Amino acid sequence: MGSADVASTLTELNVQLDDPVYVKPAEPCENTSPFFLTNIDQMLAFTVETHYFYASNPEKSSDTVADTLKEALSKLLVHYDFLAGRVRLNEQLMRMEIDRNYAGAQFSTATCDLTLAELGDVSVPNPLFRKFVPQAHKATTIADIPLMMIQVTTFKCGGHCVGFGMSHLVWDGHGVVEFLFNLMSVAQGGPLIFQPKPEREMFKARDPPTPTFDHPEYLRLDELPPSLSGAFTTPDVVDSGFEGISASSKHITKIVSFSAEDLAILKRRAMEDGKLSKVSTFDALSGHVWQARIKAIDAKPTDVAQLQYAVDIRDRLDPPLPKGFVGNAIYSACARATCEEVRSGSLSFCVEQVQKANERVTNDFIRSGIDWWEVYRGIPAVPSGIFISSWQKMPFYSIDLGWGKPMYAGPAVSPMVEFVVFLPTPEQQGLNVILALQPEVMTKFEEFAKVTA
């Protein structure tokens, strides 16, 4: 196991950004009806930032990257027309929806006076690299933020970076991957690989809504602390002021790396007492990170230690969602125990709680959760814990837009301190864990997270 600070020797970065343009669908789109957003969508009105670094291709100049992607995006918006709209609040229903106003997706170009080599190791996230990710231009409220933003930055060496800012409001990682593969194909003159199906009426609450389970994974709207801040959203954020996202000054972000051998040791250790017969890499690492974090923080023994993570529910719903579904087909699995149980218990205990949380996410539980939100509104209860976002199976390194595969791809440094991200290593052999903690807590976490044979 190793770790790295997000800061590197690079302390300044000069990026000359051009004014953006707004890309419209290549063909007229006549559908102007509001686009329905589910109860799950309502909690996810934030932008996910990713970037893809490409070395120069001696056989193909990067001069045409921007025009090629802009044209491909315009063609794709015919099939993803909602991405050209803007979120708004339906004041009658008090829920967010998308106004199909075809304001367009934001597209910008930029130049950097450094070479990729001079950036250093781009696999080590650096807050400065957010300059390669598009930011909403002149946005004053959440409603002003484009749902899709792309920035192409060209480096002095001829390499380039493609940065994306995509609203989580409209899709999950599965939907993003299918969009990127479609963009990749269309950019190279091919057809759609996946036929998008964005309709999501199957996620509407029952009438009347009838929650049948307890849902500790959520905080009710009337339970939210007045000073609460974080990534998850309620419908009233639409008209809130927007000043961009900045990292907490109280926290530092680090990458903690786990090799393939580390992960194998954790899986064996989770099963060594015989209580568990099968443990996935995700289960083992989640239980380990949860326990190490609880050991590191100053929490009372009787406090609740809570861990949430997103479960793909495409095949858990009855009937299952159609192939090509574009939306947030995810639900928050919630593992709970006291801090003392997590701190003093075995790894198998922690992993067992992670597995039990996954087993609870059935069709009936999901339907109950959708109805619960309809009645109480609210957000995932991360103020009392963390939310693990696993990108370990994301095929980042397959995204060839016509200039070769990326030398590095992944999320930009996240300023959202409640999230812990699992990310594949460039060699695809181990996993990197990206998290933010207060400096003194981070030191303790790194010690507790070490894996010994």
N, C-alpha and C positions, 0 to 999 in steps of 0.2 A: 504494500500500500504506500502511496505517496501523496503529496499534496502540493498545491501551487497557489500563490496569490494571484488574483486577477490582474493586479498591477504588474507591469513589466518594465524594462529599461526605457520603453517608449513613453515619454511624458507629454509630448506635444504632437499634434496631428493636424496638418493643414489640408482641409478638403474644400475645394471650390464648388459650391452647389448652385446649379442653374435653377431658375424658376420652374416649377412643375407645370405640366400640362395635364388635362383631364381626359382620359381615354373613354370614348363612348362605344357602345356595341357597333360592330361593322355593318349590321343590318338593322332596319327600323324595328323597334320592339313596341308593340301596341298595348301590352299589358301594363296598365297604370294602377291596378288595384293594390291595396296595401298587402305587403308580404307578412304572413303570420309568423310570429316568433313564439316558441314554446316556453313553458314554465322553466325548463332547464336553461334555455337561451337567455332568459331575463337576468340570470345571475352572472352572465359572462360578457358583459359589455366592456371588454378591455382588449387592447391590441397586443398580439403576440409577434415578437420581432425575431427574425432569423436572417442569417447571411450565409452566402455561398461564395467561397474564394476560388477563382480559376486562374491557373498559370497561363502565361501567354502561349498561344498555339502558333508555331512557326508556319503552319500550312493555312492558317485562317486568321486574318486580322480581327482584332476586337473592335474596330471602328464601326462595324455594323451591328454589334450586339444590341444596342439600345433600340434602333429602328426595327430590328427583327422581333424583339420581345414586345415592343409596343404594338406592332401589327398582329402578333399572335394573341396578345391580350384582348385586343379589339374583337378578334374573331371569337374568342372564348366567351366574351361577355354576352354574346347572342344566346349562349346556352346557360350562362350564369348571370342572367340579367339583374338579379337582386343585388349583385356586387357593385353595380353602378349607381345604386340608390344611397339613401342616408337614413339612419335610425331616427325615429321620432316617438313622442309619447302620445298614445291614444288616450286623451283625457277622460273620455267616457268610460273606458274599460280600465284605465290606470295601469296600462301595460305597454311595453315597447313593441313597435312594429317597424317595418322598413317601408319608407316612402319610395316607391319606384319613380323617382323624379329624373333618373338618368343623368344625374350631375356628373357621373363618371368616376373612374378609378384614377387615383393620383399616380403620375409617372414622372420621375425626375432623373436627371443625369448629373454626374459630378466628376471631378478630376482630383487626383491626389498626387502631390509632387514627390512621393516616395515610390520605391519599388516594393514588390511583395517581400523580398528578402529583407529590406530595411524595416519592415513592420515587425520583424522577429517571428516568433512562433505563434501563428494565428490560431493554433488549437488551444492556446491559453487565453481565455477571454480577458479582454481589456475594456474598461468602460469607454475608452476613446473610440473603440470600434463601433459604438452606436452611431458614429457619424456616417457609417456606411449603410445605415438603416433609415428608411424614410420616416420623417416626422410630419404630422399633419400640418399643412401650410395654412397659417393664419386662422387656426381653429380657436374659437373662444368658448365653445360649449362642446359637450360630447356629441351633440347632433351634427356638428360641423365636420367630424372626423370621417374621412373616407373609409369604407369597409375593406378596401383593397388598395395598398400602396406598394409601389416598386421603385427602387433606386438602383441605377447602374453606375458604379464608380470605376473609372479607368485609372490604372496606375502607370507610372513612368516606364515600367518595363514592358507594357503591353498586356499585362494581366488585368483582370477585372474582378469586381465583387458585385453580386446581385443581392441586394437587400430587400426583404419583404416586411411589410407591416400589415398583418391580416387580423381582422376583428374576430375574436373568439365567439362573438355573438352569433355568427352564421354557420360555424362548423367546428368539428373537432379535428384531431390529427389525422384521422382516417380520411376525412373529406379533403383536407389540405393536400395529402399525398396524392390522391386521385386527381386533384386539380393540377398539381405540379407535373404529373405524368402527362396530362392532357396538354399543358403548356409546352412541355418538352417535345411532344409529338408534333403539335401544330407549328411550333417554331422551326421545325425541320421539314415542314411541308407535308406532314402526315395527317391522318384523321384523328378523331377523338379515340382515346383508348378506353375511356369509361364514359358511359352515358349518364350524366348527372340527373338525379331525381331529388329536387329540393323540397317537394311538397312534404309537409310535416303535420297534417291534420290528425294523423294517428297518435300524436302526442297531446292532444287536447284532454283536459280534465273531464271526468265523468260528470253527468248532470243528474242529480246534484253530486258535488264532490264528496267522496266517502273514504277518507283516510282510515285504514284499518290496522296500521302498525304505529308504534312509536318511532320517531325519526330524530334521534339525537345528533344525526349528521347535519342538522339545520339549526340555526338560531331564528326564532320568530322575529318579525319586524318590530313588534313591541318589546322585544328583549334586547335589541341592539343598543350597546352603549352609545351615548351621544357623541363621544370622541372617536368612535371606531373608524379606522382607516384600513384600506387593503384593496386587493384586486377585485374581489367579488362585488356584484352590483345589485341594486334594487331599481325598479323602473324610474324612480324620480331623479336618477342621475342624468337623464337625457339633457335637461336644460341647465345642468350644473356648469360652473365655470371650468374651463380646461386650460391648464398652464403647462402641460407636458408632464411626463413622469420623471421623477428624479429619485436617486437612491437615498436611502436613509443614511444620515451622517453618523449614526450610532452603531452601524453594523459594517463589517467587512465581509466580502464575498471570497470564497476559496473553492478550488476544485480539489476534491479528495478522490484519488484514483484507486481503484481496486482491480488487480490483475485477474486473469482467468484462474490462477492458482488460489488467490484470495477468495474468490467466489466459490470455488470448489470446496475449500476448507469450511466456509460458512454453511454451505448446504449439508456437508457431512456432520458438522457440529449441531445443526438444528435437528438432526435425526438420531444422534448418538444415544439419547436416552430411551429410544424406542417408541416414543409417544406419537411420532409422525412417520408415516410410511413414504410420503412423497413431498418434496419441497422444490419449488421452482427457484431460479436465480432471483427473480423479483421478490418472492416471499422472503428468502434468506437475507437479502440485502436490506429490504424494508425493515424487517425486524431488528437487524443489527444497527441500522442508522437511528431508528426510533429509540432503541435502548441507549445508544451512545449519547444521543442528544439529551434524553431525560437525565442521565447521569451527570451531564455537563451543566445543566441549568439549575438554578436555585429554586426548587419547587417543594412545597410541603408534601409529606408522604401521602396525605389523603387527597391531594389535588388530583383531578382527572387528567390523565395523559391520553391525548386523542391523536390518532393518525388517520388521515383520509387519503384516498387515492381514487383515480377515475377508472371505472370498469366499462369496457365496451359492451353495450347491451343489444347490439344488432341481432344477435341470435338468441337473446334471452327473452325478448318480447314474444307474445303470442297474439297474432302471427308475427314471424320474424320480419324485420325491415327488408325492403327490396334491395337487390344489388344496385350499387350506384347511389344509395341514399346520401344526400348532402345535408348535414346538420350536426347537431350535438347529440349523438347517440351514445352518451356516456352518463354514468350515475356514480355518485360518491359512495364508495364503500367506507365504512367507519369502524375502526378498531378502537376499543376503549378499555382502559384499566386504570387503577390508581398509579400514581407515580412510584409508590413503593413497590408495587407488583412488577412494574416494568424495570425499575432500577435493580431490584434484587433477584428477579426471576431469571430463569434460564433463557437462552436464546430460543429454545423450542417453545417456551411459553409465549414469547413475543410473536414468533412466527405463527403459532397457532391462532392468535388473535387476528393477525392479518388474514389468515385463511378463512376463519369464521366470518369475518366481515365480507369477504368475497362471496361466500356461500349464501349469505342473507339476501344478496341482490338477485331476486327472482322476479318473474313477471308481476306477481301480486304485490311484491314489495315496491317495485318501480311505480306501478299504477297508484299505489297508496301514497308514494312520495309526491307524484305529480298532483294528486288531489290535495295533499297536505299544503303544498305551496299555494294552490288556488284559494285555500281557506285562510292561511296565516301569513303568506308571503315570507320572505326571509332570505338568508344566504347560508352557505356552508359554514359550519361552526369552527373555523380555523383560529379564532382568537384564543382558544384553549389548546391549540396543537399546531400540526403542520399538515400540508397537503403535498403528497408526493406526485409529481408529474413524470411519468416514465416515457422517455423517448427512445428506449433501448432497441426497439424494433423498427424505428423509422428509417426508411431507405434513403437517407440524405445523400449518400455518396453515389447514388445511381442517377442523380438529376443532371443529365447531359443536355444542355440547351443548344448544342451544336458546336461547342468549342472544347469538348472533352468533359470528363467528370471532374468534380471539384476536388481540390487538394485539401480543403477543410469545409465542413458545413455543420451548422447547428444554431442554437439560439444565441442571440446577443446577451450580454450581461443583464440579468433581470434585476430590477430594483425592488421586486416584490418579495419581501423577507419571509413571508409565510410559505413560500414555495420551495421545495427541494426537488431538483431535477436530476433524473438518471439519464445519462447520455452515453451512447456508444463511443468508444475510443476510435481515432482514425484508423487504427489497425484492426478494429472490430474484434479484438481479443478480450478486452475487459470492459469495465464500465467506469465512467467518471460521475461523481456526485457533486453537484454544484449547490451550494447553500450559503446563506448569510447569517451570521451571528455576531454578537458583541465580541470585541477582540479577546477579552479574558475567557469568555465562554468557548470561543473557537479553539483556543489553545487546549482547553480541557477536552473538547469534542474530538480533536485530532488524536489525542492520547487514547481515549476510550475506543475510538474507531479502528485503531491498529489491529491488524489480523496477524496472529501468531500461530504457527503450526502446532 
